[in-house]
Amino acid sequence: MAVNANAEIFKALEMLAAEKEIELDYLIEKIKAAVVIAVKRDMGGYDDNIVEIDPAKKRFYVAVRKLVSEEVKEPYEILLADAQKYNPNAMIGDLVEVPLETKEVGRIAAQTAKHVIRQGIREAEEQHLYEAYQSKEHDIVTVNIVRIDPRKGNITVEMGNTETILTKAEQIPGEEYKEDTKIKVYLSEVSNTERGPRMIISRSHPGLVKRLFEMQVPEIYDGTVEIKSIAREAGKRTKISVWSKDPNVDAVGSCIGAKGIRVAGIVEELGGEKIDVVKYSDDPKEFVAAALSPVNVISVEIEDEEAKSCKVTVPDNQLSLAIGNKGQNARLAARLTGWKIDIRPESGFYGEDEE
């Protein structure tokens, strides 16, 4: 193929790579693989046909290998007389390299390689998309709602140059969504599949609360205050335990903010979801007592340290508060601490045991 023709091809490839934001080397690798397939299919040739694409040397060279035979029965065979036009020393049984003419290469590219090349470009775009969002995995991204499926309740959102689904299961129960509005979602997983990048986004994941606190609380962002654990029932209540590396910094106070302004911003973002911020402690008794907030716990008795089970005594008039609506407060406290919590009222506690 003529050098000028090659130069034009490579210029076109460079423009295409820039337009699609794809690495030129990656694009050329995919196109090379496409041409190999097309040449094998259309031009016959033996197994190891030659396709060289070198942008530095502006070289685009394609050749097929043919088996020198006494008679041609297969597409990959060539008569001795024809083979010696390419290699004067060729003999029966040898493989000879037959360069393709410019028009032949052009015909292949035009008629057979277009689809495969488009597939290569699509794969390169998908790889670029995967790499772009992989760096945002476990982080918050702002997306635009494109459409809402009224039957299944799934929401299609626009993320950059692609679309993905916020499934009903990953939404905050009871939260209302409108088309053409922006929402914050947690990118919980990015994976590469045969059908392209797969992204799982969520509004109900505990990671969303964690990232919101990191964005809202400078002391968490700079590492002074650490989030130790989160237990969440999306749309209803979240408990988050925090700990300060600096004894002069109040971890809970930092998260709540002056007049509750910091936590209020997060509550608003989550549509009014209640948030309890509690102080983490290495002492399980202190931690369990704090986790049952807003209850004033009278005592915590460790029953089995290995099984991580304990009994908690609370004032009679706070028993229902400690357990919570449908057991929610006790359930979240148990998940936050990792302890099994048996809540008892102050009166009749030992009497129940004696029975």
C-alpha positions as CSV (number, residue, x, y, z in Angstrom):
1,M,0.0,0.0,0.0
2,A,1.4,3.4,-0.9
3,V,3.0,5.5,1.8
4,N,0.6,8.5,1.1
5,A,-2.4,6.2,1.3
6,N,-1.0,4.8,4.6
7,A,-0.4,8.3,6.0
8,E,-4.0,9.2,5.3
9,I,-5.2,6.0,7.1
10,F,-3.1,6.7,10.2
11,K,-4.2,10.3,10.2
12,A,-7.8,9.1,10.2
13,L,-7.1,6.7,13.0
14,E,-5.5,9.4,15.1
15,M,-8.5,11.6,14.6
16,L,-10.9,8.8,15.5
17,A,-8.9,7.9,18.6
18,A,-9.0,11.6,19.8
19,E,-12.7,11.8,19.0
20,K,-13.6,8.7,21.0
21,E,-11.0,9.4,23.7
22,I,-9.4,6.0,23.1
23,E,-5.7,5.2,23.2
24,L,-4.3,5.0,19.7
25,D,-2.3,1.8,20.4
26,Y,-5.4,0.1,21.8
27,L,-7.5,1.2,18.8
28,I,-4.8,-0.1,16.4
29,E,-4.6,-3.4,18.2
30,K,-8.3,-3.9,17.8
31,I,-8.3,-3.0,14.2
32,K,-5.4,-5.3,13.5
33,A,-7.3,-8.2,15.1
34,A,-10.3,-7.3,12.9
35,V,-8.2,-7.3,9.7
36,V,-6.6,-10.6,10.6
37,I,-10.1,-12.2,10.9
38,A,-11.3,-10.6,7.6
39,V,-8.2,-11.6,5.6
40,K,-8.5,-15.2,6.9
41,R,-12.1,-15.4,6.0
42,D,-12.0,-13.6,2.6
43,M,-8.5,-14.2,1.2
44,G,-7.9,-17.8,2.4
45,G,-4.3,-18.2,3.4
46,Y,-2.7,-20.4,6.0
47,D,-3.2,-19.9,9.7
48,D,-0.5,-17.3,10.3
49,N,-1.3,-14.5,7.8
50,I,0.6,-11.2,8.2
51,V,-0.9,-8.0,9.3
52,E,1.4,-5.2,10.3
53,I,0.1,-1.8,11.4
54,D,2.9,0.6,12.6
55,P,1.9,4.2,13.1
56,A,5.5,5.3,13.7
57,K,6.6,4.1,10.3
58,K,3.2,4.7,8.6
59,R,3.3,1.0,7.6
60,F,0.1,-0.9,6.8
61,Y,1.2,-4.2,5.3
62,V,-1.1,-7.2,4.8
63,A,0.0,-10.6,3.3
64,V,-1.4,-14.1,3.2
65,R,0.7,-17.3,3.5
66,K,0.0,-19.9,0.9
67,L,1.0,-23.5,0.7
68,V,2.8,-24.4,-2.5
69,S,1.0,-27.4,-4.0
70,E,0.9,-29.3,-7.3
71,E,-2.7,-28.5,-7.7
72,V,-5.0,-26.0,-5.9
73,K,-7.8,-27.6,-4.0
74,E,-8.1,-25.3,-1.0
75,P,-8.1,-21.4,-0.8
76,Y,-4.8,-21.5,1.1
77,E,-2.9,-23.4,-1.7
78,I,-0.9,-21.9,-4.6
79,L,0.6,-23.5,-7.7
80,L,4.4,-23.6,-7.8
81,A,4.7,-21.3,-10.8
82,D,2.6,-18.7,-9.1
83,A,4.5,-19.1,-5.8
84,Q,7.8,-18.5,-7.5
85,K,6.7,-15.0,-8.6
86,Y,6.9,-14.1,-4.9
87,N,9.8,-16.4,-3.9
88,P,12.0,-17.8,-6.8
89,N,13.3,-20.5,-4.5
90,A,9.9,-21.8,-3.5
91,M,9.3,-25.5,-3.7
92,I,6.3,-27.9,-3.3
93,G,5.4,-28.0,0.4
94,D,6.8,-24.5,1.2
95,L,4.8,-21.6,2.6
96,V,5.1,-18.4,0.6
97,E,4.1,-14.8,1.6
98,V,1.7,-13.2,-0.9
99,P,1.4,-9.4,-0.3
100,L,-2.1,-8.1,-0.9
101,E,-2.5,-5.3,-3.4
102,T,-3.8,-1.9,-2.2
103,K,-7.2,-2.5,-3.9
104,E,-7.5,-5.9,-2.2
105,V,-6.7,-4.5,1.3
106,G,-9.2,-1.7,0.6
107,R,-11.9,-4.1,-0.5
108,I,-11.4,-6.1,2.7
109,A,-11.6,-3.0,4.8
110,A,-14.7,-1.8,2.9
111,Q,-16.6,-5.0,2.6
112,T,-15.8,-7.2,5.5
113,A,-13.8,-5.5,8.2
114,K,-16.1,-2.5,8.9
115,H,-18.3,-4.4,11.3
116,V,-15.5,-6.0,13.2
117,I,-13.6,-2.7,13.4
118,R,-16.7,-1.0,14.7
119,Q,-16.9,-3.7,17.3
120,G,-13.3,-3.0,18.2
121,I,-14.0,0.7,18.6
122,R,-17.0,-0.1,20.8
123,E,-14.9,-2.4,23.0
124,A,-12.3,0.3,23.3
125,E,-15.0,2.8,24.3
126,E,-16.4,0.3,26.8
127,Q,-12.9,-0.3,28.3
128,H,-12.4,3.5,28.5
129,L,-15.8,3.8,30.3
130,Y,-14.9,0.9,32.6
131,E,-11.6,2.5,33.6
132,A,-13.2,5.9,34.1
133,Y,-15.9,4.6,36.5
134,Q,-13.7,2.0,38.2
135,S,-11.8,4.9,39.8
136,K,-15.2,6.1,41.2
137,E,-16.2,2.7,42.7
138,H,-17.3,3.1,46.3
139,D,-17.9,6.8,45.8
140,I,-20.8,9.2,45.3
141,V,-21.7,10.2,41.7
142,T,-24.3,12.7,40.6
143,V,-26.6,11.3,37.9
144,N,-29.5,12.7,35.9
145,I,-32.8,10.8,35.8
146,V,-33.7,10.0,32.2
147,R,-36.9,7.9,32.6
148,I,-38.8,5.9,35.2
149,D,-40.4,2.5,34.5
150,P,-43.9,2.9,36.0
151,R,-44.4,-0.9,36.1
152,K,-41.2,-2.2,37.6
153,G,-40.2,1.1,39.4
154,N,-36.7,1.0,38.0
155,I,-35.0,4.3,37.1
156,T,-32.8,4.8,34.1
157,V,-30.1,7.4,34.9
158,E,-27.4,9.1,32.8
159,M,-23.8,8.8,34.0
160,G,-21.5,10.8,31.7
161,N,-21.8,9.2,28.3
162,T,-23.7,6.1,29.3
163,E,-26.9,5.0,31.0
164,T,-27.4,2.6,33.9
165,I,-30.3,1.4,36.1
166,L,-31.1,2.4,39.6
167,T,-33.2,-0.7,40.5
168,K,-36.2,-0.6,42.8
169,A,-34.3,-2.6,45.4
170,E,-31.5,0.0,45.5
171,Q,-33.8,3.0,45.9
172,I,-34.8,4.5,49.3
173,P,-38.3,3.1,50.1
174,G,-40.9,5.8,49.8
175,E,-38.6,8.3,48.1
176,E,-40.2,10.0,45.1
177,Y,-38.2,10.6,41.9
178,K,-38.8,12.9,38.9
179,E,-37.5,12.7,35.4
180,D,-34.8,15.2,34.3
181,T,-33.7,15.9,37.9
182,K,-30.3,15.1,39.4
183,I,-29.7,12.8,42.4
184,K,-26.7,11.5,44.3
185,V,-26.1,7.8,44.1
186,Y,-23.5,5.4,45.6
187,L,-21.4,3.5,43.0
188,S,-21.2,0.2,44.8
189,E,-19.8,-2.0,42.1
190,V,-18.1,-1.6,38.7
191,S,-17.4,-4.8,36.6
192,N,-16.4,-5.7,33.1
193,T,-18.7,-8.1,31.4
194,E,-19.1,-9.5,27.9
195,R,-21.9,-7.0,27.3
196,G,-19.8,-4.1,28.5
197,P,-19.2,-2.3,31.8
198,R,-21.8,-3.1,34.5
199,M,-22.4,-0.5,37.2
200,I,-24.5,-1.1,40.3
201,I,-25.7,2.2,41.8
202,S,-27.6,2.6,45.0
203,R,-29.5,5.1,47.2
204,S,-30.0,2.5,50.0
205,H,-26.4,1.3,50.5
206,P,-24.8,2.3,53.9
207,G,-21.8,3.5,51.8
208,L,-23.9,6.5,50.7
209,V,-24.3,7.7,54.3
210,K,-20.6,7.1,54.9
211,R,-19.5,9.2,51.9
212,L,-22.0,11.9,52.7
213,F,-20.5,12.3,56.2
214,E,-17.0,12.4,54.6
215,M,-18.2,15.2,52.3
216,Q,-20.0,17.1,55.1
217,V,-17.6,16.7,58.0
218,P,-14.0,18.1,57.5
219,E,-12.8,16.2,60.6
220,I,-13.7,12.9,58.9
221,Y,-12.2,14.0,55.5
222,D,-8.9,14.9,57.1
223,G,-8.8,11.6,59.2
224,T,-9.1,13.1,62.7
225,V,-12.5,11.5,63.1
226,E,-13.0,7.9,61.9
227,I,-16.3,6.2,61.0
228,K,-16.1,2.8,62.7
229,S,-19.4,1.2,61.7
230,I,-22.7,1.9,60.0
231,A,-26.1,0.1,60.3
232,R,-28.8,1.3,58.0
233,E,-32.4,0.7,57.1
234,A,-32.8,3.0,54.2
235,G,-35.6,5.6,54.4
236,K,-36.1,4.9,58.1
237,R,-33.1,5.1,60.3
238,T,-29.3,4.9,60.3
239,K,-26.9,4.5,63.2
240,I,-23.3,5.5,62.7
241,S,-20.5,5.0,65.2
242,V,-17.5,7.5,65.2
243,W,-14.2,7.8,67.0
244,S,-11.7,10.6,67.3
245,K,-8.0,10.2,67.1
246,D,-7.6,13.5,68.9
247,P,-8.8,13.6,72.5
248,N,-9.5,17.3,72.1
249,V,-11.9,16.7,69.2
250,D,-15.5,15.6,69.9
251,A,-16.3,12.9,67.3
252,V,-20.0,13.0,67.7
253,G,-20.2,16.8,68.0
254,S,-18.1,17.1,64.8
255,C,-20.6,15.0,62.9
256,I,-23.6,16.7,64.2
257,G,-22.3,20.2,63.8
258,A,-23.3,23.5,65.4
259,K,-27.0,23.4,66.0
260,G,-27.1,20.1,64.1
261,I,-26.4,21.8,60.8
262,R,-24.0,19.1,59.4
263,V,-26.2,16.0,60.1
264,A,-29.3,18.0,59.0
265,G,-27.8,18.4,55.5
266,I,-27.3,14.6,55.3
267,V,-30.8,14.0,56.6
268,E,-32.2,16.3,54.0
269,E,-30.2,14.5,51.2
270,L,-31.7,11.2,52.4
271,G,-35.3,12.5,52.4
272,G,-35.7,12.8,56.1
273,E,-34.1,9.5,57.2
274,K,-33.3,9.6,60.9
275,I,-29.6,9.4,61.8
276,D,-28.2,8.5,65.2
277,V,-24.5,9.4,65.6
278,V,-22.9,7.5,68.5
279,K,-19.5,7.4,70.1
280,Y,-17.5,4.2,69.4
281,S,-15.8,2.5,72.3
282,D,-13.5,-0.5,72.6
283,D,-15.4,-1.3,75.7
284,P,-18.4,-3.4,74.5
285,K,-20.5,-2.3,77.4
286,E,-20.0,1.4,76.6
287,F,-20.5,0.8,72.9
288,V,-23.7,-1.2,73.3
289,A,-25.1,1.4,75.7
290,A,-24.3,4.2,73.2
291,A,-25.7,2.3,70.3
292,L,-29.1,2.1,71.9
293,S,-29.4,5.9,71.7
294,P,-31.5,7.8,72.5
295,V,-32.2,5.5,75.4
296,N,-30.6,6.0,78.9
297,V,-29.2,2.5,79.5
298,I,-29.0,1.5,83.1
299,S,-26.6,-1.4,82.7
300,V,-25.0,-3.8,80.2
301,E,-24.2,-7.3,81.3
302,I,-21.9,-9.5,79.1
303,E,-23.4,-13.0,79.0
304,D,-21.0,-14.7,76.5
305,E,-18.0,-12.8,75.3
306,E,-17.1,-15.4,72.6
307,A,-20.6,-15.5,71.2
308,K,-20.8,-11.7,71.7
309,S,-24.1,-11.7,73.6
310,C,-25.3,-9.4,76.3
311,K,-28.2,-8.3,78.4
312,V,-29.2,-4.7,78.6
313,T,-31.4,-3.1,81.4
314,V,-33.3,0.0,80.6
315,P,-35.9,2.1,82.5
316,D,-39.4,0.6,82.2
317,N,-40.7,3.8,80.5
318,Q,-38.0,3.5,77.8
319,L,-38.4,-0.2,77.0
320,S,-40.4,0.4,73.9
321,L,-38.0,3.2,72.8
322,A,-35.1,0.9,73.3
323,I,-36.7,-1.8,71.2
324,G,-38.0,0.7,68.6
325,N,-40.8,0.4,66.1
326,K,-41.0,-3.3,65.0
327,G,-37.7,-3.9,66.8
328,Q,-35.8,-1.4,64.6
329,N,-33.7,0.4,67.3
330,A,-32.5,-2.9,68.9
331,R,-31.9,-4.4,65.5
332,L,-29.7,-1.5,64.2
333,A,-27.8,-1.4,67.5
334,A,-27.0,-5.1,67.2
335,R,-25.8,-4.6,63.6
336,L,-23.8,-1.5,64.5
337,T,-22.0,-3.2,67.4
338,G,-21.9,-6.8,66.2
339,W,-23.4,-7.9,69.6
340,K,-26.6,-9.9,70.3
341,I,-28.6,-7.6,72.6
342,D,-31.3,-8.9,74.9
343,I,-33.2,-5.9,76.3
344,R,-35.0,-6.1,79.7
345,P,-37.0,-3.6,81.7
346,E,-35.6,-2.5,85.1
347,S,-38.5,-3.9,87.0
348,G,-39.0,-7.7,87.1
349,F,-35.7,-8.4,85.4
350,Y,-34.4,-10.9,88.0
351,G,-37.9,-12.1,88.7
352,E,-38.1,-13.2,85.0
353,D,-34.8,-15.1,85.3
354,E,-35.9,-16.8,88.5
355,E,-39.0,-18.1,86.7
